[in-house]
Amino acid sequence: MRARWFLLALLPGVLWGCAGESARKPDEMLDERTGITWAALPKPIELIQGTQSAVVSNKPPSFAYLGPVEWNRSGDISYSLWVHVVPGSDRQVGDIHGDGAVTLMLDDGPFVLIPAEPTRVGREPYKRIASWGQTANFQLDVKGLIRLAASHKLVVDIRGTDGSAVPFNAPDDTHALLSEYLRGRNITAD
């Protein structure tokens, strides 16, 4: 009887401990094969295209996802911006890998992204949402990361197949999330 009570008393602690571990994905990962450590958001920021038209037309909307990545190669720190586009039934986007194909519209104006070669690691910082989507990495420096985090408005314009901009809007203010990421990386706006 005493053993049963002990196990019952121990059970909530074990369950709480397991739940605590699985609820938060680590934001830093060491790739043992390359020795590169990367830091990313727990999940990428989701943006939606044509929210009003999707409701009216009952068509599945297109989504874009983005997330910053800090790369640490034995103390040599660099940054990139991961972008993934999942097409729906809205206006189609063109190839996101081209120069000038993706522009961030921020509070202080446009920020044209420049494609970058992806860093090869065993496990990518962000998981692709859909296998048929497009994924690209873009150059980002500390100033660009600070500018992105300082903005309360985030719209990603992607060049459409017709050459015009196709906007993807963040449904929430991303300022707090990206500012917390900066604090976690010990980056200040000074």
C-alpha positions in Angstrom: 0.0 0.0 0.0 2.8 2.4 0.9 4.5 1.7 -2.5 1.3 2.5 -4.3 1.0 5.9 -2.5 4.6 6.6 -3.3 4.1 5.9 -7.0 0.9 8.0 -7.1 2.8 10.9 -5.4 5.7 10.6 -7.8 3.5 10.4 -11.0 2.6 14.1 -11.2 6.2 15.1 -10.9 7.3 12.7 -13.7 4.4 13.8 -15.9 5.2 17.5 -15.3 8.9 16.9 -16.0 8.2 15.2 -19.3 5.7 17.8 -20.4 8.2 20.6 -19.6 10.8 19.0 -21.8 8.6 18.4 -24.8 6.8 21.7 -24.7 9.9 23.8 -25.7 12.1 23.0 -28.7 15.7 24.1 -28.0 16.6 27.2 -30.0 20.3 26.1 -30.3 21.6 23.0 -32.0 25.2 21.7 -32.5 25.7 19.9 -35.8 28.3 17.3 -34.7 29.3 16.5 -38.2 30.4 20.1 -39.1 30.9 21.6 -35.6 28.5 24.4 -36.6 26.1 25.6 -33.9 22.9 27.3 -35.1 20.2 29.2 -33.3 16.7 29.7 -34.6 13.2 30.6 -33.4 11.2 27.6 -31.9 9.1 27.8 -35.1 9.1 30.1 -38.2 6.9 33.1 -38.5 3.8 32.3 -40.6 2.5 34.9 -43.1 -0.7 34.5 -45.2 -1.5 35.7 -48.7 -4.9 37.2 -49.6 -6.7 36.6 -46.3 -9.8 38.4 -47.5 -10.0 36.8 -50.9 -9.5 33.3 -49.3 -12.5 33.8 -47.1 -14.7 35.1 -49.9 -13.6 32.5 -52.5 -13.2 29.5 -50.2 -9.9 28.8 -51.9 -7.0 27.6 -49.9 -4.6 30.5 -49.4 -0.9 30.5 -49.9 1.5 30.8 -47.0 5.0 32.1 -46.5 7.2 31.3 -43.5 10.4 33.0 -42.4 12.9 32.8 -39.6 16.3 34.2 -38.7 19.3 31.9 -38.1 22.5 32.6 -36.3 25.4 30.4 -37.5 28.4 30.0 -35.2 31.4 28.4 -36.9 34.0 28.2 -34.0 33.3 31.8 -32.9 32.8 33.2 -36.5 29.2 34.4 -36.2 27.0 35.0 -39.3 23.2 35.3 -40.0 20.7 34.3 -42.6 17.0 34.5 -43.2 15.2 31.3 -44.0 12.1 31.7 -46.3 9.6 28.9 -47.3 6.6 29.5 -49.6 3.7 27.0 -49.7 1.4 27.8 -52.7 -2.4 27.6 -52.4 -5.0 28.7 -55.0 -4.1 32.4 -54.8 -1.8 34.3 -57.2 1.2 32.2 -57.8 4.7 33.4 -56.9 7.7 33.0 -59.2 11.1 31.6 -58.3 12.1 33.0 -54.9 15.8 32.3 -55.5 16.3 35.2 -57.9 17.8 38.5 -57.1 15.1 40.9 -55.9 12.5 38.2 -55.8 11.8 38.7 -52.1 11.4 42.0 -50.3 10.5 42.6 -46.7 8.2 45.6 -46.2 9.1 47.1 -42.8 8.1 50.2 -40.8 11.1 52.1 -42.2 10.7 50.9 -45.8 11.6 48.0 -48.1 14.4 45.6 -47.4 15.3 43.7 -50.6 16.7 40.2 -49.8 19.8 38.8 -51.5 19.9 35.0 -52.0 22.6 33.1 -50.1 23.9 29.5 -50.3 22.3 27.4 -47.5 24.7 26.2 -44.8 24.9 22.4 -45.0 24.1 20.8 -41.7 22.6 17.5 -40.7 19.4 19.0 -39.3 18.0 22.2 -40.8 17.1 25.0 -38.4 13.5 25.1 -39.6 11.4 22.2 -41.0 9.8 22.7 -44.4 6.0 22.9 -44.1 5.2 21.3 -47.4 7.5 19.3 -49.7 6.1 21.0 -52.8 6.9 24.5 -51.5 10.0 26.6 -52.3 12.7 27.2 -49.7 15.5 29.7 -49.9 18.1 31.3 -47.6 19.0 35.0 -47.8 21.9 37.1 -46.6 21.3 38.9 -43.3 23.6 40.9 -41.1 23.2 42.2 -37.6 21.9 45.6 -38.8 19.3 43.9 -41.0 18.3 41.6 -38.1 17.9 44.6 -35.8 15.9 46.4 -38.5 13.6 43.4 -38.9 13.1 43.1 -35.1 12.4 46.8 -34.7 9.5 46.8 -37.2 6.0 46.3 -36.0 4.7 45.7 -39.5 6.0 42.8 -41.5 4.9 42.1 -45.1 6.8 39.9 -47.4 6.5 40.8 -51.1 7.4 38.0 -53.4 7.6 38.5 -57.1 4.7 36.8 -58.8 4.7 34.9 -62.0 3.4 38.0 -63.8 6.2 40.1 -62.3 4.1 42.0 -59.8 4.5 41.8 -56.0 2.5 39.2 -54.2 2.1 40.3 -50.5 2.2 37.9 -47.5 1.1 39.5 -44.3 2.0 38.5 -40.7 -1.3 38.3 -38.8 0.4 39.3 -35.5 2.9 41.9 -34.5 6.3 40.1 -34.8 8.3 42.8 -33.0 8.1 41.1 -29.5 9.1 37.7 -30.9 12.0 38.9 -32.9 13.2 41.3 -30.1 13.2 38.3 -27.8 15.3 36.4 -30.3 17.8 39.3 -30.4 18.0 39.3 -26.6 18.7 35.6 -26.6 21.5 36.1 -29.1 22.9 39.0 -27.0 22.3 41.5 -29.8 21.4 45.1 -28.9 20.4 48.0 -31.1 23.3 50.1 -29.8 
